[in-house]
Each structure stands twice: as structure tokens, then as C-alpha cells.
Amino acid sequence: MADKTGPLIRIEGLSKLYQMGGETLKALNDVSLTVNYGDFVAIIGPSGSGKSTLMNVIGCLDSASSGNYWLDGEEISKLRENKLADIRNRKIGFIFQGFNLLPKLTAIENVELPLIYRGVHARERRERAIEALRKVGLEERIHHKPSELSGGQQQRVAIARALAGNPPMLLADEPTGALDTKTSKEVMGLIRELNELGHTIVLITHDLEISRQAKRVVRIQDGRLSEEGRPA
């Protein structure tokens, strides 16, 4: 996690066009957004608003049709797929609604995965994975497989996996979507704690209640962004 100030994310004039049945669909329309180091931003919008497209661009899973995107000081709008994959692995910790854990692996093996892709040697990998699981309060369950863990514990493993590589940004896509109300509150409490420790978090959600946990709320509608400022 970088101890920096200023913008971690700077997006200027970003548009994303899709061709559908002879028509051009603008999923993102001239979007600009700045997210500073240490910020906690919720991007909220209904289904079809463009928020998934924006998340894919922020997460380097897709590129825009036009405009510019800087992440951690690097201009990435024009990068090819192999370079984007490298940036995803080094600079972004993903937290998904469906956890995306490998069922045959234990909690610690799941957390080690991104470090294996990075070529981190076994001993350091193990230490970093244990530290990440300790941060999310799961050091007692490191040898359990996903099927032996509750939904909330599985999401904690997923958060530990996102933390293990110490990326500048955590990108959470509907992180409580598969959880009950009580567990959702616990997971959001953990995400807030991580932000207080200095982690920069971008949260994608359709849920107003969840978005209010963030320091800033940005609304997306018909591919356009509007800043809502600090939640009440």
C-alpha cells in the first residue's frame, strides 16, 4: 500500500461505445473522476446505468473507446491486454460479490494465489497470506476450504486475497450482495476499518445504504457521473 498523497485514479473525458444491432450504445459518456490515495468512494447506480462498464475500465478488465485514465501515476488508457493484466495483478485488489474462491484450495492457498502469479517465493508468500488473514480476523481458519466457511468468512478470505499483494487500490464490486444483513454490516465494517488503515477503496453498488458507508458517493446514470459529496 503506497503512502502517497494526490490522485490514485484520474479519469478524464472517458467514453465507452458498443455497437448493437447497427446502433451505437454509449455505456459511458464523457466521464471524469478523481480518487485520491486513502479515499473511500462508492459508485452507485441502477442496473444498466454504466456502473459495471466503469468498474471494468477502472479495474483494467476493459479499455475505454476514448478519454484518458491514469492509475497510480501510470497512463493506462492505451495499454495492450498483456500490460493491463500485469497492472491488474500489481495495483488492484478485487473483491467480488460471489467471492470467486477456488473450492479445492484452503483459505491460505486462495490468498496466496495472486502472489504465485507475481512470482513471490514460497516463504514470503505464506507470511504475507497469514498476515492478510490475520487482518480480516481469520487466522484460526487458514486451513479450512470455502465449503467449511460461512458466507461472511468466505468474503473475508476474498478480502484477505485482495490485500495480500498490498495493491494501491481495493476494488469492491457489490461485496455484500450475496450476504445477509448482519453479515453485510460486519463485512462493511471491515472494509471501513481497512480504509481507516489507509487503504484506498472504490466500491461499486446499487444499494444506497451500503453507499453511505463511504466517504464520498458518486452517482452514475445513463453513462454519466455526478458527485453526491459526503453521505449524510
N, C-alpha and C positions, 0 to 999 in steps of 0.2 A: 504494500500500500504506500503510495507516494505521499510524502508530507509536503504538499505544494499548495500554492495559492493561485487564484485566477481560474480561467476556464479549463475544465477537463474535456467538455464537449462544446464545440462551436459549430452550429449548423446555420448556413446562410442560403436563402433562396432555393430550398430543396424541393424538387418536384419528382413525382414518380408516375409514369404513364403506363397504362396497359391497353393493348389492342384486344377488343372483344367484339366478335361478330361485325367487323367493319367499323366499329365505333371506337373512339379513343376515350378511355376512362382515366380521370385524374385521381389517383388514390391519395397522392399528396400534392398540395397546391401551394407552392411558394412558401414553404415552412422555414422559419428561423427560430433557433433555440440555443440558449447558452446554459450550461450546467457547470457550476464551479466545483472544485475539489472540496469534499466534505459536505456537499449539498445532499438533500433528500427530496427528490422531485417525483410527484405522482402525475402520470399522464392518463387522463380519464376521458372516456368516450364510449358511446354505444357501439354495438356490432355494426360493422360497415362504415365506421367513421374514418378509417385510415390508421387506427392505432396499431394494429398488427403490422401493417406495412412500415410504419415509423419504427416500431420495435425491431423489425428485421433489418432496417437500414442502420439504426443505432448499434445493433448487435453484430454488424458486419456479416449478416446472413444473406443480404441482398444489397444491390447498389442502386442509387437514385438515377433517374433519367437526366437530371440537370441539377446544378447547385453545388455547394461545397460542404464538406464535413471534415472537421479536424477532431481527432481524439488523442488526448494526452500529448498534444504538440505535433502530431503527425497528420498530414493531409491524406485522407484515405479514400476520397471520392473516386479517384482514378485508378485505384489499385486493382490488380488482377486477383482471381479467386485464390491462388495458392498463397499470395501475400495476405489476403483477408483472413484466411484460415489461421495463419501464424498470429495475426493481431487478435483474433478471437481467443486463441489459446493463452496469449500473454496478458491481455489487457482487460478481458471481460470475464466475470464470473456469472454464469447463468443460473437462475433459479426458476424452474418451470412449475406450472400448475400440476402436472402429472408426475412430478419428482424425477422421472427418467433415470431411475436406478437400475443397474443390471441385477436381475433376480438371483443369479447363481453366485454373486460376489458378496462378501461380508461388507459391513458398513465401512471399515477401514480400507478395504480393497476398492470400493466405489470412490472413496475420497481420494485415493492415490491415483486414480485414472488420468486426470489432466496432467499430473506430474510425470507419469510414464511417457505421455506424448511429448513432453518437454525434454525428456532425457535426463531427469533428475535421478541421481543414483539411489539405490535401494534404501540405504540407512537414513539419508536426509529425507527421502520421500516418506518413510514411516514416521519420522519425528514430526514432520510438518502435518501429516494426516492426523496424528494423535492430538497435536496442538489445536488443529481446527475443530476436531470433535469435542475437545475439552471446552473450547469457546462456546459451543452450542449446547453444552451440558449433557453430552452423550458418551463421556469417556468410559462409562460402565458397560456400554452396549457395542463396543467396537467390533466384536466377533459375531454379532448377530446379522443374519441375512434380512433383506427387506420384508420377507413374509413373516418374520418373527418380531417385527416392529409395528407400532401403531402408525396411522397416517401422519400425525404430528411429528413422531420420531423420524419417519422417512423423510419428511420435509426438512428436518434438522440435519439429517445426513446430506441431503442435497445442498443445503446452505453451507455446510462444512466443506463439501466438494468445491463449491464456488469460491470459498475463502482460501483453500489450500494453496493455490498458486499466487496468492497475495496480489490480485489484479487491482488496477486503479479504480475499476467500476464494478459494482454488482448490478446486474440487470434482472429484475424480478417480473416475470410475466404471470399475472393472476396467481400469486404464490399461495393464496388461501382458498382458491376456487374449489379444491377437492376436499376441504376440511370443514368440520362442524364449527359452530360459532365459538365455543370455548377454546378449541384448538387454534382457530384463526386468530383469536386475541393473543394467545401465547406466542404464535409464530410472528405476528406483527410486533409484539413487544420485543422479541429477539432482534428483529430487523431494525427497530428503533435503537436498541442498545448498540448494535453494530455501527449505526450511523453516529451515535454519540462517541464511539471509539475512533471515529474519523473516516469510516468507510463511506464512499460516495455511492448513493443508491438511486437508481432510476426504476420506478415501479409502474407497471402498466396494469390498469384495472378498469372495470366498468362500474365498480362499486364505490358509491360516494362515501360510505362510512370508512372503507379501507383507505381511500384517497386522503381523508382528513388526518391520517397518521403522519403524513409527510410534512415537510417544512414549506413546500411550495406545491401548488396544484396548477397543472396546465391542461386545458380542455381542448380536445380535438373533435371537430365536427366537419363533415364533408371535406376532409383532407386539409383543413385549415386549423391553425393553432391560435388559442387565445389564453393569455396568462390570467389566472384567477388570483394570484398572490398567495398570501399565507391563509391556510384554512382557519375558520373560526374556532 
